[in-house]
Amino acid sequence: MLAALLLPVFMAVANVFIVNVATPSIQKGLSASFADVQFVLTAYTLTYAVLLIIGGRLGDRFGRRRILFVGVAGFTLASLLCGLSTGVGFLITARVLQGMSAALFTPQVLSLIQANYLPERRGAIFGMYGATQGIAAALGQVIGGLLLRLNPGGLEWRAVFFLSVLIGVLILIMIPFIPESSSPDRTKLDWVGALLVAAGLLMLVYPLVQGQRDGWPVSLVASLILAAPLLILFAWYERRLLRRGRIPFMNVTLFGQPVFTFGIFIILVLMSSMAAFFLVTAYMLQIGLQFSALLSGLVISLMGVGYFLGSLFSSRIAARLGPHILTVGSILSIAGYLLLAWAVRSTGMSSDIEVWFPGLAILGIGQGFVAAPLTHIVLAKIRKADIGSASGILTTSTQVANAIGIALIGIVWLNALQSRAGMHTAYSGAYSLSLLVLAAAAAVMLPLALLLAGRSRP
């Protein structure tokens, strides 16, 4: 039963990192643009983010095991369609289906753990849940690179999607071993709120990705401007539902709590910068330095090792420093980006990049110090009745941040490459500039971490 619950988590997380390392190959294989590849990544994360809370509600209403099965089956079919894609438009559509399916099955895992394990065992189970996410993130880069290197059946980049088909079939065989559970709450879902936030997020992210390629036409600029009032309308509507005693799609009153609000902002900065980092690093290594996808994955996995170690020891350090572990993690993240930017400047387009390794390790440790304890710190003062809603907002914010980070770094990356067109050092210059931008983003986390720590005192 536990394997059937944790394998879907591994599949959903590893899929993000496996596809990330394969993006240069996908772009070449489908004759796509960089903006197209951004959509291949953001189509999954944005759809996943918007529908995540709906997926949780559907599981409560119609049975969590049943929705888990439907979600995994849909993800397996969507992965098959991704692998069979003949054009970038088809692939993006299939990635949307993957995101919808992941939004169905992911929320069921935590709910089924709560329903099927005694309280005294849940701590260890949740620890394994977190470890599964970390292992999937670290191994995803290597698995993707290995599949591209081995090129089974001459499938090239398609193999990274067919792997999810095999894992999905295995999970479907195991799901019947999980007992069914549901919630007695039959409250009507707030479809208006869901539609408003979906439209607002789409109007925000789509122009960021497409504007660079299309030369920022009036329609995209207008979409970007109108996203803010639409999201404000969403917040007003959700508050209105609360005043009427109805359950909203998202409990926006939680943002009235400073610790929660600061925590959400830290998540947005952290996860958007991480998503951006993985994308531009894959392009720098594979296109700029001509590394194989496997070697590229191994290099990036050094950060994953640092992240794993940072996460592993974060609880011990947090026991001494309390919420100020986020401050330490922010400082280390800034230092990691700056050290890596210096290393890239010093090596240029040389393939001898051993000097990168300390920066990668420090960056991973710093981000592990922030990411691992953040959820517990943010949720510590949330009322028990609001834990579910708060957890949903945290998870949704993570996926939205991934989409925004990929979109924004694309603007920096493409502009930097165009300004250095024809230069041998174009990629190293664009990459080092991107790292400096990410260091500036990490610097935003520092005052937020200090403010959160101050508000978290008993």
N, C-alpha and C positions, 0 to 999 in steps of 0.2 A: 504493500500500500504506500509506504513512504517513497519507494522508488517511482511509483506511478505519479506521486505528487511533485517530486523534485525534478523529474525528467522534463516536464513541460517548462519549468523555470529555466533549466539549462538551455533548452531549445530556443526559447524566446530571447534570452540574453545573448547566447552565442551567435544567433542569427545576425544580430546587429554588427558584431565585430567581424564575423566571417565575411559578410557582404562588404564591410568597410575596406578590408584589405584587398578585396576583389574589384573595387570600383575602377581602377585604371584599366583592368582587363575588360570589364563590362563596357567602358567607354569606347575602347578600341574595337571590341567585337561587334558592337551595334552601331559603330560610326556615330556616336552620340556626342553632344557638347558637354562641357563641365556643368552647365545649368541642368541638363537632363540627368546627369549623374546625381546632382544634389537632390533632385526630385525622387530618384530611386531610393535615397536614404530618408528624406523627409516625408515621403508619402506614407511610409510605414510608421514612423514615430508620431507624426501628427494625428493620423487616424487612430492609432493606439491611444494617444493621450485623450482625444475628444470622447471616445466611446468607452473608456475604462470604467467610469462610474456606472454607466448604463449596464455594462457587463456584470458588475457586481450585483446590481439590483435584479437583473434577470435571473441570476443564480439563486438569490434569496427567494424569488417568486416561483420559479419553475423547477427548482432542484439543482443543486450545485454540481453533482456528478453528471447530470444530464447536460448542463451547459458546458461543463468541462469537456465532455465527449464531443459535443457539437463544435466547440471552439478548436479543439485539436484536429478534428476531421477537416474543418474549414482551412486551418493553417496548412495541413498536409496537402490538400488539394491546391491551395494557392501557391505553395512551394513548387508543386509539379508544374503549374502554369508558368511560374517564373522561369523555371528551367527550360520550358518549351517556347519561351518568348522569341519572336522573330523581329521585333522592333522595340524601341524604347518606350513607345506609348503603351504597348501591350504589357511590358514589364512593369511600368509604373502602376497600371491598373491592377495587376496581380499583387503588387506590393501593398496597395490599398486593401485588398482582400486579406492579405497576411495581417495587416494592422488591425482590421476589424476582428479577425479570428483571435489574435493574441489578446485583444481587449475582452473577449468573451471568456477565455480560459484562465488568464492570469489571476483575476480576483478570486476565483474559486479555490485556488490553492491555499491561501491563507485561511479562508473560511472553513475549508475541509479539515485543515490542521486543527483549528479551534474546536471543530465539532467532534473529531475522532480521537483526540489525545487528551489525557488528563492534564490538569494545570501544572502538576509537578514535572511533567515530561515535556511540556511545550517549550521551556527555555532551551533545552538541548536541540529540539526539533527546529526552532527558529534560528538557532546557531547554524545548523546544517543548511537551512534555507539561505542564510546570508553567505555561507561558504560556497554554496552552489553558484550563486550569482558571481562571486569573485573568481571562482575557477572558470566559469563560462567566459567571463571577460578576458581573463589571461590566456586561456587556451584558444579562444575564438580566432585571434590573429594568426596563431600558429597553424590551426586546423585549416583555415582558409588558404594560407600560403602553401601548406603541404598538398592540399587538393589541386591547387593550380600547378604545383611542381610535378606531381605524379600524373596529372591530366588523364584520369581513368576514362577509357573508352573514347579518348579524343574529345571529351565534353568541354574542356577548357573551363570558363567561368560558370557554366551551367551546373557543374558538379557541386558547387557550394549550395545550390538550392535543392538538388536531388538528395543531399545528405539529410536535410530536414524532412524529406519524404520518408526516408528509412526510419528516422527517429520517431516521426509521427505515427507510423504504422505500429511500431513497438509500444508506444504509449497507449494507443487505442486497444491493443490486446490486453494491457494491464489495468485499464480503468475499471473494468467490472469488479476488481478486487477491492474497490473503495466503496464503503457504505454510502447510501444516498442521504442527503440532509437538505433542509430548506428552512426558511424563516416563516414564522406565523404572521409576520407583517405583510399585509397585502396592499400597502399604500400605493396609490396611483403615481406612476413616474412622471416627473416634471419634464414633459417633452418640449415645451416652449423654451425653458431654460437651456436644455440640451442643444436645441437648434440655434439659439442666440449665441452661445459660447462657441459652438462649432463654426458658425459663420464668421464670428469675430476673429477667431484664431486663423482661419483660412485666409481672410482678408489681410491679416497681418503678415503671415509667413509667405504666401504666394508672391506678392510683389518683391519681397526681399530676394527671393531666389530668381525670379524671372526678369526683374527690372534691369539687371546688369546686361543680360543678353539682348533685350529688346530696346535698350536705349531710354528707359524710363518714360514710356508714353503716359499721357494724361490719365488714362484709365487705371494704370497701376498706381500712380501717385495718389489718385483719388481713393482707391481701395485702401491704401496704407493709411491715409488720413482718416477715413471713415471707420477704420477698425476700432479706434479709441472710443468714439461715442457709442458704438455698438456694444463694446464690452462694458461700458459704464451703464448702458441700458440693461444689460444682463444682470449686473450687480444690483441695480434698483429693483428689477423684477423679482430677484431672489429674496431681497429684504421684504418686499411686499407680500410674498407668499408666507414668509415667517410671521409677519404681523397678523396674517389671517389664520394662523395656526396650521398651515399646510407644510409638508416636507418639501424643501426645494431641491433642485438638482445639486446645488453646492451651497453649503452653509457659509455664506460670505461674512457673517458676523464674527467668525473666527479671526478674521484679519484685524479685528479690534484689539486682539491680544498681541502686544509688542513682540514677545518671544516667538510666537508663531509667524508673525509677519516678517521679522528679521530672518527667521529660518528659511522661509520661502524664497526670499531674495538671495540668500546664500546658495540655496539649491539651484536657482535660476542661473547664477553666475558660474557656479562650479560645474554643473552639468553641460551648460552651453559651451564653456571653454574646453571641457574634455572632448565633447563631440567634434568641435572644430579642430582640436589638436590631432585627433586620430585621422581625420580626413586629410589635412594638409601634410601630415607626416607620411601617410601612405603614398601620396603623390610625389613628395620630395624624394623618398627612397626609391620608388619604382620607376618614375619617369625622369626625375632629375639625376639620380645617381645610378640608374639602370640596375638596381638590385632586383633579384628575383622576388616573387611574392612571398616565398618561404623565408628568405633571408630578411625581408622587410618585416614580416610577422615576428621573427625572432628578436629583431632589434626593438620593435615596439613593446614586445612582451617584457623587456627589462623594466619598463615603467609598471607593467602589470605585477611583476614580482615585488617592486617597491610598494605598490598599492596594497598587495596582499599582506606584506609585512606590517605596513602602517595600520591596516585594519586589525591585524592579529594582536598587536600590542597596544592599540588605542584604548581598550578598556582599562588596562593597568595604568596608563598615563592619565586617563580621565579620572581615575580614582584619586589621584594626587592633585591634578590641576583643575578638575571640574570642567565647566564649559570653556575655560581658557585653552583647552586642547584645540579648539577651533581656531584660536588666535595663532597658536604654534603652527597648525596645519596651513593656515593662510600665508604665514611668513615663509614656510618651506616651499609652498607652491610658487610664490613670487620668485624665490631664489632659484628654484628648479628651472623655471622658464628663462630667467635672465642668464643663468649658467649655460643652458642649452643654446640660447641665442648667441652667446659669446663663442661657444664651441663651433657652431655652424659658421660664424664669421671667420674663425681661424682656419677651418678645414676647407671652406669654399666648396668646390665640386669634387674634392678628393674623396675616394671611397674609404680612406683610412679614418674611420669615425669613432675610434675607441675613446676619444676625448668627449664624445657625447654621453657616454655611459653614466658618469656621476650625475649629470643634470637630469637624465631620465629617471634614475633611481630616487633622487631627492624629490623630484616632482611627484613620482608615484607615492612616496611615503607621505608627503604633505597632503595630497588629495585623499589618501587613506585615513589620515588623522581627522579630516573634515567629514568625509562621507560616512564613515562607520558609526561615529557616535551621534551624528546630527539628528537622526530620526528620534532617538530616545530623548535627547535634550529638548527637542521641539515639542514632543508629545507629552513630556513629563507633567506639564501643568494643564493639560487639556482635560475637561470633564469626561468621565467614562462614557457618557451618552453621546459625546461628540467625537470619540476616537475614530469611528468608522469614517465619518465625513472628513476629518482631518487627514487620515491616512490616504483617502482617495485624492485629496487636493495635493498632498506631497507627491504621490506617484504621478498624477497628471502633470504637475509642474516639472517633474523630471523629464517627461517625454516632450513637453512643449519646449523646454530649454534645449533639448537635443536638436529639435527642428530649427529653432532660432539660431543656435550656434553655428550649425552647418550653413544656414542662409547667409549670416553676416560675415563669416570668415571667407565665404566665396567672393564677396565684394572686395575684401582686402586682397585676397590671393590673386584674383584676375587682374585687378588694377595694378598690382605690383609687377605681375608678369608682363603686362602690356607696356608699362613704363620702361621695362628693361628688354624690350623685344630685340632679338638678334644677339644679345649679350650671352656669353658662355656662362656667366654667373647669375643668369636670370632666376633660376630656381633657388639657389642658395640665398639670394637677396630677398626674394619673395617669402621664403620660409623664415628667415631671421626676422623680417618685419612682422610676419604673422605671430611669431613667438613673442615679440615685444608688445604687440596688441593684446595677446593673451596674458602677459605679465601685468599689463595695466588693468585688465579685467580681474585678475586675481587680487590686485591691490584694492579693488572695491570691496572684496570680501573682508579685508582686515578691519575697517571701522564697523562693518556690520557684525563681525564676530565679537568685537569689544562691546558693542551695544547689547548684543544678545547675552553675553556673559554677565553684564551689569544687571540686566533684567531678570536673569535666572537665579540670582542669589535668593536664598530662603528668606 
